[in-house]
Amino acid sequence: MTTGAVMGATGTIKTMADGTFRVVVDIEPRFAQEAFRLFGTPGTPVELARLTDAAAVAQDRAAQAAPVAPEAVPEAPKGGALAKLAALFCGQEEFWRFLTHTHQFAVADANEAALAVRQICQVQSRAELDGDPVAAERFHRFIRLPYLRWQQGVR
């Protein structure tokens, strides 16, 4: 049963050690809000289907033809202290292990860690952590404080 759809393109594809088939889907920024609405929570059930090239081109043309009001294009938020801290964490292999162990993300690099942080905090960009109090609270509750405990050996 389909309750919503958003167009994207396959990125990295790999088979995990346990046989799980992992597909990373890249979604253009213009579809990001809808994608976060549909898939913004880890563990959300999904159904995948391949679009024909002709259908993808037709969908892309229709989306590009739709006028976008200037006020509908938000200014990109600037990253502050929390965004910088999140970026610092994402570059650490220990943080990747933390995300894998505590949040069931199979993280193998900084990009996958950044994706996990965005999903956990329900933001499109780590820069939003400094401007959205709810996202900041999620970052502190689900990432920063548990990661600090993890580093101290409280697992």
Rosetta blueprint (number, residue, H / E / L):
1 M L
2 T L
3 T L
4 G L
5 A L
6 V L
7 M L
8 G L
9 A E
10 T E
11 G E
12 T E
13 I E
14 K E
15 T E
16 M L
17 A L
18 D L
19 G L
20 T L
21 F E
22 R E
23 V E
24 V E
25 V E
26 D E
27 I L
28 E L
29 P H
30 R H
31 F H
32 A H
33 Q H
34 E H
35 A H
36 F H
37 R H
38 L H
39 F H
40 G L
41 T L
42 P L
43 G L
44 T L
45 P L
46 V L
47 E L
48 L L
49 A L
50 R L
51 L L
52 T L
53 D H
54 A H
55 A H
56 A H
57 V H
58 A H
59 Q H
60 D H
61 R H
62 A H
63 A H
64 Q H
65 A H
66 A L
67 P L
68 V L
69 A L
70 P H
71 E H
72 A H
73 V L
74 P L
75 E L
76 A L
77 P L
78 K L
79 G L
80 G L
81 A H
82 L H
83 A H
84 K H
85 L H
86 A H
87 A H
88 L H
89 F H
90 C H
91 G L
92 Q L
93 E H
94 E H
95 F H
96 W H
97 R H
98 F H
99 L H
100 T H
101 H H
102 T H
103 H H
104 Q L
105 F L
106 A L
107 V L
108 A L
109 D L
110 A H
111 N H
112 E H
113 A H
114 A H
115 L H
116 A H
117 V H
118 R H
119 Q H
120 I H
121 C H
122 Q L
123 V L
124 Q L
125 S L
126 R H
127 A H
128 E H
129 L H
130 D H
131 G L
132 D L
133 P H
134 V H
135 A H
136 A H
137 E H
138 R H
139 F H
140 H H
141 R H
142 F H
143 I H
144 R H
145 L H
146 P H
147 Y H
148 L H
149 R H
150 W H
151 Q H
152 Q L
153 G L
154 V L
155 R L
